[in-house]
Amino acid sequence: MKKVKYYYDTENLAYRKIKPKKGQRLGVIALFLLASGLFGFLCFVILINTPFFETPKDRLQAREIENMKINYAILNKKMDQVDEVLENVAERDNNLYRVYFNSSPIPEEQRKAGFGGVNRYKALEGYDNSELVVSTTKRVDVISKELVIQSKSLDEILKLAKEKEKLLVAIPAIQPVKNEDLKQMASGFGYRSDPFTKIRKFHAGMDFSAKTGTPIYATGDGVVDRADNTASGYGNHIVIRHGFGYETLYGHLSKYKVRAGQRVKRGDVIGYVGSTGRSEAPHLHYEVHKNGEVVNPLNFYYGNISAAEYAAISKLANQENQSLD
């Protein structure tokens, strides 16, 4: 039962009932309803942020987050494997391929370098799992950069290999006359007695004594630069440019089998032994030039003779006898 309130009327000297105003009653009701609503909203917020109350949507999101964490863990394991493979390739690249082709290794800090400057991962920050996402993204970026560096390195190695292959076939590595066709090694590289003046002078090549018409072979791949008799003393001669600074000369030929501008391979017959020009007897005068300087042809006969044959030729070539031209 609602309590009745009274007040003392001093004019009439009597107690009278207090009658609440209609607006005041409405205000009290409104205040009560507002307080009740605020209290209810506060309880709702507290309730939904406790683990004791989960909506189906919350449970779905929680499962998705766990799946994401598992997928990131799997991704990181795969990146560990990629890292291991890349390290093995980089080790072979630096310590095998680049050593073989005499090329400088790629520094480790260059291979493993990150990305400086602005923060590339700012958009990934501020989330519950930002640390995991950012660290994984950084690893992907570093591995991608390593792959680009290694790919460029292998392209360079491939180019070096192709150049090495060209170099190996360009080096004048065989005798220009076969051993079975030789009468003798007439004269070697160095100071020899001139057959005409009998004066000791420098002999810039080697003389292979053989019958007229004996085949002469290109000692390395290259392009015929000259096949004529315009150079004094050499008679009919051939000059082959092999590239990489190598050039060979074949003098006193009886006839040619190639022409200027023709590409030849090591072992191709390019002409025949003769005694044209300043020559005392049928033979081939053979010279090797490297970067414009004459070098001893004896240093290059590793392509078609044995060690014993090389020793015998070396002994004969080093004798200071008389040359044939």
Secondary structure, DSSP 8 states (H G I E B T S, - for coil): -----EEEETTTTEEEE----HHHHHHHHHHHHHHHHHHHHHHHHHHHTSTT---HHHHHHHHHHHHHHHHHHHHHHHHHHHHHHHHHHHHHIIIIIHHHTT-----HHHHS----SS-TTGGG-SSTTHHHHHHHHHHHHHHHHHHHHHHHHHHHHHHHHHHHHHHHHHS--S-SS-GGG-SEEEE-SEEEE-TTT--EEEE-SEEEE--TT-EEE-SSSEEEEEEES-STTT-SEEEEEEETTEEEEEESEEEES--TT-EE-TT-EEEEEB--SS-SSSEEEEEEEETTEEE-GGGGTTSS--HHHHHHHHHHHTS--B---
